[in-house]
């Protein structure tokens, strides 16, 4: 079953308006049953095993198996990686995303807004949202090539291209001036430049791409940064404005834990010898022992301090976020690691011993970003949101086909008592 993304060139468009078979199960609203809970795009499962799924595929099967551009092709067109049609769409998305990114490389009005707000003390992710609200017209006008016929996919790629430039401007106080930010080879390579990563070797590139795929989708609409755009689009705002609402829905308890974890891990590394702060250094036995001891001691101090939180652990839905162990093993197999990863491994082991805590994607992202040589903790939030634009736009487009407030008046009156007030 394909999602009815209502654009003429989306393969899913052929499904719009088709009557469901008479025997098809229907939900409480009388609509045909969806692939995932309330959506055909993605969603979490708790049994028979905890997993995140995108278009029916386990997200972990995508992480490391496809690029960020390939993940968008799978999410948007419901094409499995490895299929010839998927490869063609992936190449198309890569080329258009690169062209749109080049339009932002020379600066833009939106970047000026983000830079000024960041300089005024506004959190970078919110400053970036303000840049999105300003609009991207001047930069998009400079983009080479012809816009995609699928206007919604074009909007997704425009926001995905713009977001890291806006975040860089908000963090640095000025637009990015590195010509490598317009690198046409991949979005992951541009992200290494825009985040200020000091490592740009093949293992670093693989790590960045894996992080982007890990964050792009998987939870359905229950996650606030996706729910907000779904709600906002029903009011008639543009897709770019809906994405801005998703950015504004992040906070310390959602996506923001990666920022806190980067600060926590960074503070520990600062207490160790200078070689512990070299992202490119693979710890020898002596340094690894010091990192492991420091991690255990820091976890003990945090857990023993009254009212203190260990950011990047636990999950509101899962007993254990399924992404970190898969991603950690993948990065190790591809030769990526460093002091922060060694420190994080010891911290995870100690937190598990002490309290049965499991790391979530925020903690692993924090360690990976530090080992990439990313200095600003704000990228802990920025990276995740930049990737999740894929799900934000896909969900907004899916939701836009329904009445303005989700259901018509008669259905709203009939089902008012069924609204889960305890959750929402």
C-alpha positions, 0 to 999 in steps of 0.5 A, spaced: 500 500 500 503 506 497 501 513 501 497 517 497 502 523 496 498 528 492 503 530 487 502 528 480 509 525 479 509 521 485 507 513 484 503 514 490 498 519 486 495 513 482 492 511 489 489 517 490 481 516 490 481 509 489 476 505 492 478 500 497 476 493 496 469 492 500 472 487 504 478 491 506 478 492 514 477 500 516 479 504 522 474 508 527 474 513 522 471 509 516 478 509 512 481 503 510 486 500 514 493 503 514 500 500 513 502 503 520 498 506 525 494 511 522 499 512 516 502 509 511 509 512 512 512 509 518 511 507 525 514 503 531 512 496 533 513 493 540 511 486 538 514 481 536 520 485 537 521 493 538 523 496 532 522 502 527 519 501 520 519 505 514 514 503 509 514 496 512 522 496 512 525 495 519 529 502 519 535 498 521 535 495 515 536 502 511 541 504 516 548 503 512 544 500 506 542 506 503 544 514 503 540 519 506 538 521 499 536 513 498 532 514 504 528 519 502 527 515 495 524 509 499 520 514 504 517 518 498 516 513 493 515 506 497 521 503 493 526 498 496 533 500 496 537 495 491 531 496 486 533 499 479 527 504 480 530 506 487 537 507 484 534 512 479 530 516 484 536 516 489 540 519 483 535 524 481 534 526 489 541 527 490 542 531 484 536 536 485 538 536 493 545 538 490 543 544 486 538 547 491 544 546 496 548 550 491 543 556 491 544 557 499 552 557 498 552 564 497 548 566 503 541 568 503 536 572 506 533 566 511 541 565 513 541 573 515 535 572 519 538 566 522 544 569 524 542 575 527 537 571 531 543 566 533 547 572 535 541 575 539 541 569 543 536 565 540 537 557 540 540 555 533 534 551 532 529 556 533 533 561 529 533 556 523 526 555 524 525 563 523 529 563 517 524 558 514 519 562 516 522 568 512 522 564 506 527 561 501 525 564 495 532 568 493 536 562 494 532 557 490 532 562 485 539 561 484 539 554 484 541 551 477 536 546 473 529 545 473 525 544 479 522 538 480 515 537 477 513 534 484 512 540 487 511 537 494 518 533 493 521 539 491 519 543 497 522 537 502 528 537 498 529 545 499 528 545 506 533 539 507 538 543 503 536 550 507 536 547 514 544 545 515 545 552 512 541 556 517 543 552 523 550 554 521 548 561 520 545 561 527 551 557 530 557 561 527 553 568 526 554 568 519 553 564 512 558 558 511 563 561 506 567 554 505 566 552 498 566 545 500 559 546 502 556 546 495 559 539 494 555 536 489 557 529 491 552 527 497 548 531 502 552 527 508 559 530 505 555 537 505 553 536 512 560 534 514 562 541 512 557 545 515 557 542 522 564 544 522 567 536 522 574 536 522 574 529 520 572 528 512 575 521 511 570 515 508 569 512 515 567 519 517 562 520 511 559 513 512 558 515 519 554 522 517 550 518 512 548 513 517 546 518 522 542 522 517 538 515 515 537 513 523 534 520 524 530 521 518 523 517 519 520 511 523 516 513 529 509 515 525 506 521 527 506 520 535 513 524 535 512 531 536 517 534 531 512 530 526 506 531 529 506 538 529 507 539 522 501 534 521 497 539 525 500 545 522 498 543 515 491 543 516 491 550 518 493 551 510 500 553 512 506 552 506 510 546 507 516 550 509 512 553 515 510 546 517 517 544 517 518 550 521 513 548 526 517 541 527 523 545 529 519 549 534 517 542 537 524 540 539 526 541 546 530 538 552 526 531 552 525 530 544 531 531 540 535 536 545 538 530 549 543 530 544 545 537 545 546 535 553 549 529 551 554 532 547 556 537 553 556 531 558 561 527 554 565 533 552 566 536 559 569 529 561 573 529 555 576 536 557 578 533 564 583 528 560 589 528 557 589 532 550 590 526 546 583 524 549 580 530 545 583 528 538 577 526 534 582 522 529 585 518 534 584 511 536 585 510 543 591 505 545 590 501 551 592 506 556 588 511 553 582 507 553 583 504 560 582 512 562 576 513 558 573 507 560 574 509 568 572 516 567 566 514 563 564 509 569 566 515 574 561 520 571 555 515 570 556 514 578 556 521 579 550 523 575 546 517 578 548 519 585 546 526 585 539 528 587 535 530 581 540 529 576 539 526 569 543 522 565 541 525 558 541 520 552 538 514 556 531 511 556 526 512 551 518 514 552 516 508 548 521 502 547 525 498 553 531 499 548 531 504 542 533 499 537 538 504 533 544 505 537 546 497 538 546 496 530 549 503 529 554 502 533 556 495 530 556 498 523 560 504 525 565 499 528 565 495 522 567 501 517 573 503 521 569 509 525 571 510 532 575 515 537 575 517 544 568 519 545 565 513 542 570 509 547 567 513 553 560 512 551 561 505 550 563 505 558 558 510 560 553 505 557 555 499 560 555 502 567 548 505 566 546 499 564 549 495 570 547 501 575 540 502 573 538 498 567 538 504 563 539 503 555 542 509 551 538 512 545 539 515 539 541 522 542 547 519 546 550 515 540 549 521 536 552 525 541 558 521 541 559 520 534 558 527 532 564 529 537 568 523 534 567 527 527 570 533 530 564 537 531 565 542 536 558 545 537 553 541 541 547 545 538 549 540 532 546 535 536 539 537 535 540 540 528 543 534 525 537 530 527 532 535 525 535 536 519 534 529 517 527 528 520 525 534 515 524 528 510 518 525 515 516 532 517 514 533 509 511 526 508 507 526 513 504 533 512 503 531 505 499 525 507 495 529 512 493 535 507 489 530 504 484 530 509 479 536 512 482 542 515 482 539 522 482 532 520 475 530 520 469 533 518 464 536 523 459 530 523 465 525 525 468 530 530 462 531 534 461 523 534 468 521 536 470 527 541 469 523 547 474 518 543 480 523 543 486 521 548 486 527 552 491 523 557 496 523 551 495 529 548 
